[in-house]
Structures are given as C-alpha cells and as structure tokens.
C-alpha cells in the first residue's frame, strides 16, 4: 500500500499531467483493426484565434452515427501519439467505438500557468462544433465524456453549447470554482481536502452560475477515495439538486482517481462503467449506435 506521502505526490502529479498518469490499463481495449477504423486528425479554429486539435476514429459506413468526445484530465496539452494510443487501446474508448460511436480524443492548450484561462473551453467547443459538421455524424447525438479536469470542462460545456448529454468522471470542479491560484497550485491538495475552509462567496457564485447554465443531462461517475469527493459530494451535487438539473450520480466504492478510463480496474468494473454510461447516453441521443461487425 502506498504511503500517505506517496499518495499525495501522486495526486499532485495527476493534477498537472492527467488522471491516468503512471497507471497501467489492466483490462485491454477492444482491438478494432485500423484499416477498418483509422485514426484521423482534426484541427479547428477557436473563437479566440487559436487552433484546437483532436484525433478520432469512425465506425465503417456512411452513418449517421452518434459521437462521443473524450476530454482527458490534467492541465497539459496531449500530443497526437498519446491520443492515438487512447483511441486504439483504452477500454472505455474502444468499447464506445465498437458499439458504433464516432470516438474522439480531444485535447486542449496547456493552462497550468493560469487555471482560470478559458482557452481549454474554447478548444473543446471548436472540436465539438467540427465533429458536429462531419457528414457522418448526427449533430443532435453528440455527447462529451470528460475525466477530472476534462470532467470539469464537460460541465462547463454543458452550459455553453448544445450537447445530447455529458458524462463526468470525478470532475475537478475546483477549476470552475476558481479555487486554484496560479502558477503551480502547490496547495491543491489542501484546498481539495478542506474545501469549505477555502470556499468563498465568490467561489459559490461561480459554481451556481455554471450549474444554472447547464442545459443537458449529466452523469457523474465518482469513487470515494480522491479528495475531489468533498467539493463534488458536499457542494456540486447539492447545487445540481437545488437547481433541479437532470443528473445522475453513480459512486464506485474503493475506486481511485482515473478509474472511469479503466485504469487499474478489472473487466467487471470496466464493463459496468461502459454499460452505465452507454445506457445513460442512449436515453438522450437521437441516433442510436449500431455495433461494428468485425472478426
């Protein structure tokens, strides 16, 4: 078992680099031949004059298909080779592709010097709008699945653009609450563990404002180990309820941060994450997926 200091160090690493940093996938993804569904690249202009990037795989055929845009955690840009690795080998990504979704691995500009920089939101908006315009995609059947910082991004996107639904894995809502000071966020762990000590009226205003704007159904997948549970269980979930938002919460006891990607969990948990998410999305997308047929 990791010592307390080792666990704290890992949480710091996760906060900067992403919610799957340093962990192996124990349950393999579904091997879908690249000649059947190649990895393709996207570049899209953002509203603030930058260029956003993503990679995607599409089921064979003319469509229409539903699409799911995955947004990773952390605060750093993700290179094309890592996005391809996720699309080809991650158990959740490949299960959605196999079931018939256009599967997108989206990224964002590095923002650790300024955690409140809206650039990552602009990047995600640009990619989603690009995906909606693909002739094979039903624009009314596009969902977002974000983890950690990507889950926070998903919650913000739910109030900014039209989406069928979102799935948020342990969303790092200390970001939308603007509770992380730049540039190195060294007190991140302290803020997450003692959230009420640092939660000001301004933070509350920002949370309420973000939640009020949400206009699509929300599914939150959460473990009970990571300190993000304090802000999410004690502030975000009650605010979603108070605002009468269409949301569901599923808690996975004992699961560590990043479990929603299939990190360090067995097939039973992976299949439950996928089935829970897919069944939730099926209630809200117009075009239903058709599983890929391959040997």
N, C-alpha and C positions, 0 to 999 in steps of 0.2 A: 504494500500500500504506500502511495506517495505521501511524503511528509507534508505538513501544513505549508512550509516554505516552498516546497516543490510545486504544490497545487497553486499557491498564489502566483508563483513565477509563470506557471503555465497559463493562468488566467490573464496575466499581463501580455503574454505572447499572443494569445487568442485575440485580445482586444486590438492589437496592432495588425496582425497578419491574417487573421481569419479564424473561423470557428471549426476548422478541421486540421489546424496546424499540428504537425508532428504525430498524427494518428493514422493507423492503418485501417483500411477497409477490410473487415472480417468476412462480410458477405459479398460475394462477387456480383458485379453487374451482369445484365443480360447481354450476351455477345451478339450484337447485330452487325452483320457484315458492312464494312464501309462502302463497298461497291453498291450495296442496296440503299444505304443512307449515309452519304458522305458528310463530312464536317465542312460547313461553309462559313465564310466570314462576312460580317456586316460592319460598315462604317456609316454613321449617321450624324448629320449636323445638329447641334444643340441650339437652344434658344439664346444662349449666351456666347455663341460664336466659336465653340469648341467642337471637337469631333469625338463622338462616343463609339465604343467598339463592343462587339459581341460575336459569338460563334453559335451556330445552330445545326441541328440535324432534322430532316424532314422525313416522314413516312413516304414510301413509294406511292405513286399515284398522283392524280390531278387535284385531289381534295374535293370539297373543302374539309379542312382539318381544324380542330381546336389547337391552341398553342399555350404553352406554359413557359414563362420567363423565370429562370432561376437567377437569384442575386445572392452572391456569396457574402460572407461576413468580413470583418476586418476593416482596415482603413486604407488599404493599398490596392493600386491597380493590379489586375490579374492578366498575365501575359497569355497569348494565344495558345501556347503549348499546354498550359495548365487548364485552360478552358476546354481544349480538345480532350485532355485526359479525363476531365469530369464527364463530358458528354459520352465518352466511349466506355468508361469503367465504373462510374459511380452507380450504386444500386438503385437509388431513387430516380436519378436522371434517366437511366436506361429502362427502367420499368415504365416510366411515362412514355418514352419513345415507343417501346414495344407495344404499349396499349393503344397507340395511334395518335399521340400528340406531337406536333412540332415542338421540339425541345430546344430551348435557348439558354446558353450560358452567357449571361450579361456581366459586364464589369463596369467600373466607374473610375474616375480620376482619383489619385491619392489625395486624402484630405486630413491627414493626421495633424498637420500644422494648424488647421482651423476646423475643428469638429462641427461647427455650425455652418460651414460653407455649403450652400445649396447645390453646388456643382454636381454632386453624385446623384441628386434627384433629377437634375436636368439631363444627365447622361442616360438615366434609366427611362425617362419619358421619351427621349429621342429613339432609343432602341425599340421600345414598345410600339410607338407610332409607326416605325419602319416595319416591324413584324405585321402589324395590322394591315399594311398595304400590300403585303405579298399576295399574289392572286390565289394561292392555295389555302390561305388562312381565312377563317371566318372572323372578322373583326369584333363580333359580338361574343366570341368564345375564347377570349384571351385572358389568362389568369397569371398571377405572379406568385412565386414561391421563394421567399427570402429567409435566410437564417442569420441570427444575431444582428449585426449592422444591416444586413440585407433584409432582415425581418422588419427592422425599424423603417427602412426605406420603403418596404411594401405597404406599411401602414400609412406612410405619408402619401404614397402614390394613390392609395385608395380614396383620397380626398382631392386629388388633383386631375386625374384622367379617368376615362370610362374603362372599367375592368369588369369582367364577369364575377370574379371573386379573388381573394388572396389567401395564401397560407403563410403564416409567420412562425418560424421556429425560434423559440426563446428570443424574441426581438429585443435588441439593445436600445430600449426606449429612453435610456439616459441621454441618447443623442437628440431625439425630437424634443425632449425636455430641456435640452441645452445645459446639461449638468456636468459636462466635461470641459475644463479650461484648457486652452492651448498652451504650449505645443506638444508636450509629451505625456499628458494625462497620468502623471505618476500617482495621483491619489484616486485613480479609477476604482480600485478595489474598495477603498474606504467609502467612497460615495455609494457604490452599489450595496454594500453591507449595512450602511447606516443611512439609508436613503431619506428617511424622514428628518434627520438632522440637517441635511443639505437642501431639502426640498422647499424652495421659497414660493412666495405668491406669484412671482414671475414664471417660475417653472410650472406651477399649477395652471396658470393662464395659457401657456403654450401647449400643455397637454390637452386641456379642454378644447382649445381652438383646433388642434389637429384632429381630435376624435370627432368633434362636431361636423367636420367636413367629410368624414368617411361616408361613401355612398355605394359601397358594395359589401357583400357578405365576407366575413372574416373567420378564419380558423386559426387558432393559436395552438401550437404543439409545444409542450413545456416539460422539462424534467423538474426535479425538486432538489438539485444539488448546487447549481450555479447561483451566485448571489443576485443575478438579474431577477430571480424569483421575487425578491422583495418589492421592487418597483412594479413588476408586472402583476403579481397577485394582490398587492395591497393598494395600488394606485390605478394602474391601467385597466385591469378587469372591472373594478368598481365603476370607473368612469365610463367604460363601454356600456355597462348595465344602466347607469344613470342616464346616458344619452339614448337609450333604447335602440342600440345598434344591433344589427343581425350578426351575431357572432357565436362561435362555439369554442370551447376550451377543452383540450384533452391533455391530461397530466400523465407522464410516464415516470413512475417512482423509480429512483435509483439511477436514472439516466443522466449522463454528463453532457456538457455543452457540445453541440455538434452531432448529437445522436440522430437528429432529424435528417442528416445526409446519409445515415447508415454507418457512421464512424463508430468502431469498436462495439458493435452490437451484432447479434446473430440474426439468422433468417427470419425467425418468428417476429422479432421487433421490426425489422426492415419491412416485412410484408404487412404488418399492422400499420406502420407509418404510411406506406403507399396506399393501402386499401382505405384507410381513414381519409386521406387526402383526396384520393380519386373519387370516392363516394360523395364527399362533400362537394367537390367541383362539379360532379355530374348533375347535381341539383340546380346548378346555376349557369352552365354553358348551354348555348343553343344547339351547336353542332356536336353530336356525341362522337367519341373516338371509335375507330374500328381497328382492332388489333392487327399488327403486321403479321403476315404469314411468311415464314421462312423456315428452312431446315435447321 
